[in-house]
Amino acid sequence: FTAGVIVCLIGFTGLFFARLIKASVAREREFLADSSSVQFTRNPDGIAGALDQIRACERGTRIHHRYAEEVSHMFFGQSVNVWFSALFATHPPIDERIRRVSPGFQPKRYRKERPAQAAETAGAELPAAAVAFAAGAAPGPAGARAADAAHAWGRSTAESAALVGTLDAGKLDVAQRLLATLPAGLRDRVQNAEGACAAVIALLLAPKDSVMEQQLAAASAAGAARLAGAAGAIASDLRGLGPAFHLPVIDLALPAIKSAPVDTRSELLKGLEAVIHADRRVSLHEFVVLTLMRSQLAPRPTSAPPRSVRPFAFFSQRVPRLTSGAPKFKSIEEVRAETLLLLSLVAYAGCARGPERDREFAAAFRAGATEMGLADASPIGRDATQLDAVGAALENLRGLAPLAKAVLVKGLFAAVTADGTIRVIEAELMRMVGAVLDCPLPPLLDDLDPAAMAA
């Protein structure tokens, strides 16, 4: 009996101190999470308002489940009742959290103004508005040369890679300005699933009516007649947007598209494929758009055999579907061939037309390969830079371990910024690669003029 009592005392003592440490660490993490939320959104009143809403709720944040205590530190608010809350509460008092987030927060005024603010932003609210305008968006003339627009880049490769998963107030300001400049009809249209799907297809329709008719006919024949008709009806409204603004609009539409039924999402992908392949060529920009959409909506393996393709800039094969899975490769060396193929494509994309193109390519490739620890590597020739091969390479690169992905992203940034600038098409490629590898990138270009967005 005595031994049992001693064991119980030791056990309760250990449990006491374990819960004490857990609660203390959890409270500090909550303060850190609140401050990070403010840093991310630049909206302290919004965070304080969310906390105030919890405070005003009669049920609060209590979780009625037998295992609630075991995961109590993971909830947004205090989930279980505890004795001696100053010691064992996993969350600080809400009043204290509000005070630290927004010292001058006035609950009554905020509750009164909030309905009006919600009404003003209806139809333009996005879950990821700031990220929506990453896309390397920059005004430029319609056509391929819009991708030649270059912008100064003042970050090192390490600073560039550190952008993954981050966002600052400057990016949010750019997104808000661009969002306000988009035609009101487009902003409204992308808030519902079918309108958003039609808008994405319409973005890739050719400006020439005869070619557009062929594209719409191909989409209808592929089983996307409903979306093809809607896209054709709004095509003229979207011709004023240059290619550099296609990814921003796609990001704007993605929340609604992801909420669409599976059949609608499948129809969208069929329509996009048909529109892109209707002219028997796939531009690099179209490859980026299709790969991005597939990675977001339908990551599946493919068993289709490789096809012969045309050299870089225009291709004539379909882009393979991408898959996801647990990390399979621990280092870049294990996927050396795939890495060099992707690096070569990125280096080719950053070369402007002209006599210096070969020199620029060599410098970009060398910078990226050196950063990845592949200084002795040779680039892949243009003729071998085929989109089906690039798609397959991306599929394998998704299997990289997180640290190896960081090395890959850092090397790609070294390539695209080797000349101290970043072009629109390079920003598009980095956005696409980041999305496929589950390494989302924030807006890369800040010096945008929304007033100049007409193509």
N, C-alpha and C positions, 0 to 999 in steps of 0.2 A: 504493500500500500504506500509506504513512504517513498519508494522508488517511483511509483506512478505519479505521486504528487510532485516530486522533483521534476520529472519529465514534463508534466503539465505546466509547471511554473516557467521552466526554460522555454517551452513552446510559446506560451502566452507572451513572455518577455520579448522573444524574437519577433512575434507577430506585431507586438506594440511598436517596436522600433522600425520594423519594415513598413508598416502603414504610416508611421510618422515621416519617414524619409520619402516615401512615395508621395504623400500629400504635399510636402514642402517642395519637392522638385516639380510636381504637377502645377502648383500655383505659380511658380516662376515661369514655367513654360507657357502658361495662359497669358501672363503679361507680355511675354515675348511674341506670342501668336497675335495678340491684339495690336501690338506696335507694328508687326510685320504687315498686318492687314491694312493699317493706315498708310504704311510706306508703299504698299502695292497699289492701293486705290486712290491715294491722295484725297480721301474723303473721310476725315475723322468723325464728322457728324453722322455719316451713314453707318459707321461701325457703332458709334454711341447709340444711334437710333435702334439698331438691331438689339443691342443689350437692353435698351430701355423697353423694347417690346417684350422681351423675356420677363423683365421686372414687372411689367403691367399685366402679364398673363397669370391667371389664377392658378393654373397647374404648374407654372414655372417650367423647370427642366427635369422634373422628377421622372425617373424611369422605374416602372413597376415590373421588375423581373428578378428572379431569384439570383441571377448572375450579374446583376447590374453593378454591384460593388467591385467585381473583379476588373471591369473595364471602365470604371467611373472616371479615370483620369483622361479618357479619350473623348469624352463628350464636350459639347460647347459650353455647358453650364454644369452646376452641381447636380448630380443625378440621384444621389441617395442622401437620406438624412443621417447625420453623424452627431455623436456627442463631442463636446469640446471642439466646436467647428474651427476655432482659431488654430488648433493643432492638426486636426484630422481632415478638414475640408480639402478636397482636391482642386477647388476653384476659389479664387479670391471673391470677396463680396462684390456684387455687380456694381454697387455705388462706387467702389474704389476703382473698378475697371473702367467705368465711364469717366471718372475724374482724371485718370491717367491718359485715356485716349483723347478726350476733349474737355479740358478744364472748364471752359465757358459754356458747356452744353446746357441748353434750356429745354427740358422735356416738353413743356406745354406748348411752346412756340413751334418746336419741331413737329409735334403731332398735328398741329393745326396746319402747317405748311406742307406736310408730306403728301396729302391727297392732291394738292395743286401741282406739286412737282411731278408726281406720277402721271398726271394727265398730260403735262407738257411733253414728257418723254415717251409717251405711248407711241408705238410704231417705229421708234428709233432706238429702242433699248436692245443692247446686245450682251450676252453673257461674256463675250470676249472681244469687246469693241476695240480695245487698244491693239490686240493681236491681229484683229481683222485687217489692219492696214499695214502690216509688216510688208509682205509681198514684194518688197523692192519697188513699190509704186513710185513712179516718177513721170511727169508729163513728157510726152514726146509724140512725134508724128506716128500715124498709123503705119503698120507694117513691121518688118523685121528690124529696121533701124532704130525703132524705139528702144530696143534692147542695148544699143550702143551708148546710151546716155550714162555717163560716169559721175560719181559723186566722191568727194574726198573722204578718206577713211583714216581717222587718227588713232585707232586702237592697235595695240599689239595683238599677236595671235592668242596669247593667254587671255587677254581682256576680251577678245572677240568670242572665244570659246566659253568664257564665263557668262556670256549673255543668255545661254540656254536656260530657259525657265524663268527669266527675269523680266521686269517691266519697270519703267520709271515714268515720272510725271511728263517728261518731254514727249514720250511716245504716246501717252494718253492724249495730250494736247493735239498732236498730229492727227490722231484717229478722230477726235471730236471735230476738228476743222474739216477733214475730208468727209465725214459723215454728214455734216451740215451742208456740204456742197453738192452731194449726190442729188439727183432729181427726186422730188418727193414721191413721185409715182413708183420709182425703183425701190426706195426705202420701204414703202408700204407693201410692195409686191413680194419682197423677200421675207416678209414676216409670216407668210403661210407656205405650207409645204409645196403645193403645186406651182405657185408663183415663183418660189425660189428655184425649183427644178427647171422651170421654163427659162428663167433668167440666166442660169448657168449655161444652158444649151445655146441661148441666143448670143451670148458673149463670143462664141466661137464660130458664128455664122459669117460667111464671107460678105464683104461689102458689095460685091457684084451680084446683081439679082439672079442672073442665070446660074451662077455657081451655088448661090444660097438655095435655089429651088432644087438643085441636085442633092444638096446636103439634107434638106428637109424630106425629100423623097426617100433617101437612104435611111433616115431615122424612122420614117413611117414603116418602111419595109422591114426594119429590124425589130419592130414591135413597140415603138415609142410614138405612135401616131398622135396620141392625145397631147403629149408634151411637145411634139414637133409643131403641131398647129398653134399651141400657145406661144412657143418660141418665135415662130414666124410672125405672129401678130405684134410682138413687142420688139422685133429686131431693129426697126428704124429708130426706136427710142434709145437704143444702147450703142448705136454707131458713133455717137459723140464721145464715147469713152475709149481712150487709147488702150492698146494691149497691156501697158504697164499697170492699168487699174483693174485688170481682170481678176487677179488673185484677191485684191481687197474685196471686190464684190462677192466672190465665191466664199470668202471667209464670213462675210456678212450674211450670206444665205445658208451656211452650214448648220446653224442651230435648228432652223426650220426643217431643213432636209433630213437631218438625223432623227427628227421626230415623226417623219413620214412613215407610212406603212412599208413593209419590206418590198411589196410589189412596185410601189412608186419609186423606191430607191433603185431597184433593179432596172426599171424602165429608164430611169435617168442615165444609168451607166451604159445601157444599150444605145440610147440616143446619142450620148457623147461619143462613143466609139464609132457609130455610123457617121456622124457629122465630121469627125476628125479624119476618118479614112475615106470619105467620099471622093476626095481628089487624088487618092492613091499616094499621098505623101503625108508625113507627120513631122511638123516642125518641132523644134526643141521646146518652144513655148507650149505647144499642144501636148507634148509628152509630159511636161511638168504638170499641166492641169489634170490630165487623165490619171497620171500616177498618184497625184495628191488626192483626187476624188476616190480612187480605188483604195488607197491606204486608209481613208477615213470611213468609207462605207462598206467595202466588200473585200477585205483581205483574205484571199483564198489561193491555194496552190494551183498551178497549171501543169498540165502534162503535154501541152502543145509543143511540137518540135520547133527548133529555131528556123527562121526564114532568112533568105538573103536580103540584104538591105542596101540602101544607098548611103553615101558618105555623110559626114556630120552636117547638121543644119536642116537637112530634109531626109526623111526615112520613109520606108514603104512597108513596115511590118507592124503588127499589133504589139501593144505593150503588155507583158505578162502580169498576171495578178501577183500581189505580194502577200506573204504570210507572216505570222508572228509566232513566237514561241520562246521557250526558255533559252538563256545564253548557251551557245554551243562552242564558241571560240573565245579563247582568253587573250589573244594577242592579234595585232594587225598581221603579223607574219603568217598566221594560219589562213588568212584570207588575202594573201598578197596579190593574187591575180585580180580579184574583184576590186580591191582597193586601188590598184593602178589603173584599172579601167575607168572607175568613177573619177579618180583624180585627173586622168587625161581628158575626160569629157568636160569637167569643170574648167580645166586650163584652156581648152579650145574655146569654150563659151566666152571667156573673158578677153579674147583677142579681138580688137577692133579691126575692121577692114583696112588694109594698107600694106606698105612694104615692110613695116615693122612687126607684122603679125607673127612670123616664125620666131623672132627674137623674144617677143612678149610671151609666146607659148612656152618656150624653153625656160624662161625665168620663172614663170608661174609654176610649171611642173617641178622644177628643181626646188623651189621654196617649199612646196607642199610635201614632196618626197623627203626632203631633209627633216622637216618637222615631224614626220611620221617615223623617222628612223630607217628610211629606205633610200638613202642617198645614192646607193649604187644602182638604183632601178632605172629602167629605160621606159619611155612613154609608149602608149599604145597608138598605132598609126590611125589617122583619120578614117581610113577605109574600114578599119576593124572596130571603130567606135560605133557599134550598132545598138539600137535602142532595145532590141530583145535581150541582148547580152547585158546591157546596163540594168534593165529591169531584173534579170536573174541575179546580177551582182548585188543589187539592193536587197533582194530577198535573202541572200546569204549574209549580208552585212547586218541585217536585223538580228542575227544570232550572235553578234559580238557582246561580250561582257561590258558592263557600264564603263569601266576605266578604259577599255579599248575603244569604245565609242567616243569617249572624250578625246583620245589621241587622234582618231579619224576626223572629228569635227575641227579640231585645232589645225590639222594639216590642210584640210579643205579651205579654211579661212586664210591660212598662209598663202595658198595658191591664188585665191580670188583677190586678195589685197596686196599681192606682191608689188604692184605698181603704185601703191598708196591710195588707190581708188577702188570703188566697188560699183559695178554696172548693174543695170536693172535685171538683166537675165541672170547674172551671178547671184543677185539677191533672191530671185525666184528659185534658182536651183538650191540654194542653201535652205530656203524655206521648205522646199519639197523634201530634201534629204533629211532635214531635222524632223519633219512630220513622220516620215517613214521609219526613222530610227527611234521614234519616241523621244526625241530631244528637241522640243518646240522652241523656236527662236522668236524673239520679240521683233518689232519693227527695226529694220536695219538702216533705213534712210530717213533722215529728219528734215532735210532742207527741201521740203516739198511746197509747191505753190498750188493750193487747191483751185485758185482762180484760173489756172492754166491747164485744167484737166481735160479740156476738149481735145480730141485727137486731131 
